[in-house]
Amino acid sequence: MLALARACAEGTVDLADPRAAAHLQPPSLAVAAAADVLAGVFNASVDTWDSGPYAVEIERRLVKGVCGLVGYGPGSGGVLTSGGSASNLQALLVARDAAAAKSRDVRTAGLAGFGRRPLVFCSELAHFSVARACAVLGLGEGAVRAVPVDGHHRMRPGALDAALRRADPDAWLPVAVVATAGTTDYGSVDPLPEVAAVAREHGVRLHVDAAYGCGALFSDRLRPLLEGIEEADTVTLDLHKTAWQPAAASLLLARDAADFAPVTGGRVAYLDPDDDGEAGYDGLLGLSLQTTRRADALKVAATFLALGTDGIGAMLEACHDLARHAERAVAAHPRLSLTAGATLSTVVFRYAARDPAASDRVNGALRRRLLRTGTALVGRTEAPGGDGRPAVHLKLTLLNPRARTADVDGLLDAVVRAGRAVEEGSTG
Ligand SMILES: Cc1ncc(COP(=O)(O)O)c(C=O)c1O
């Protein structure tokens, strides 16, 4: 065991190191990691009540509490899933079945005879799991209509409206609009009230992917970013991103808990018979695509008890402040060029190569150099360059609330030094 721990420590990326700033993967909180060990030791499964009554109850209370923070009423509900991709998949499953239910029961009859071609509308910056979910659900990736974004990387509601109007109702069946509250690269939040109004006008379900932005629920200062989220039919919230939980702790919430009913269909005799349910011995099987499911709510509950939800909010605020600092520092640096400033906790930029034609190569190589030399881990993505064509960009994803502005300055200095070294052809 000790040898394994040593091997892990030697071969890992230390997410608590301020120089680790690549992915939406925070350093996990000690209290959450400890509670996660407890969950493993007790090994409750929340599908049936008798497999772990305490775990079932904790998940129910957690869901209820977070529904309240979203602004959902008493009829709401939700479930923990294995990640944002799984939450988005289940949300689109619910939307697919709800859209089809007007004419046929897809659950039993399958997609044959679905009739009109299904459509899912999301911004061009929506997470790839939306398209993947469409493929898995038999809608096909071709069902995705990518709506253009504005200069701040937010879905344009007018363009959404136009796209929905273009969908001939005899040929196409709009299944859902997916808004993103916190795009993966930019942290940008689609204008939720306006998007909700368009979806409502067209009678289409709205799902909000707040996998990244969910941490703003816990912060008075950042909560306004999520204004309108309560209008969504379903929302994805990844607490393993901006609530500093060990993976996985994703929540899929629904304004109307009854939405989940078609997910699993009827009861299963050996797990949740009707009379047990009626007598109050009800597990969570009917909410989830999984059967055996671990008590992931335990770590979140322990965190909220230890820090309060406002404690989590303060952590995101600290990361937001760091990102604002990074934005200013990049903008002021002669060898860096800012592409997108901070909405949540990411900043997208480029190292300004002396030869602009070599920019993609230099930015890609400098990132690998930082990685290879163990200096830093910064993110990489693709964004339109000066000529509008896709170009290699760098990204800081700042999720370490203990990092200091001096750490951010050090990271940016390291980027510039690595850029120069690449340009000079150094192999070190
Ligand atoms: C906006 C958004 N949605 C969904 C996901 C998928 O989350 P997960 O990796 O937990 O499946 C991500 C991951 O980064 C994301 O950024």
The ligand as an ORCA input file, in Angstrom:
! r2SCAN-3c Opt
* xyz 0 1
  C     -19.429     22.663    -19.769
  C     -19.108     21.223    -19.509
  N     -20.093     20.309    -19.556
  C     -19.870     19.007    -19.341
  C     -18.603     18.550    -19.054
  C     -18.352     17.075    -18.852
  O     -18.115     16.809    -17.514
  P     -17.464     15.436    -17.057
  O     -16.026     15.501    -17.437
  O     -17.689     15.383    -15.589
  O     -18.173     14.315    -17.777
  C     -17.538     19.462    -18.992
  C     -16.167     19.006    -18.719
  O     -15.239     19.757    -18.673
  C     -17.803     20.837    -19.232
  O     -16.811     21.749    -19.198
*
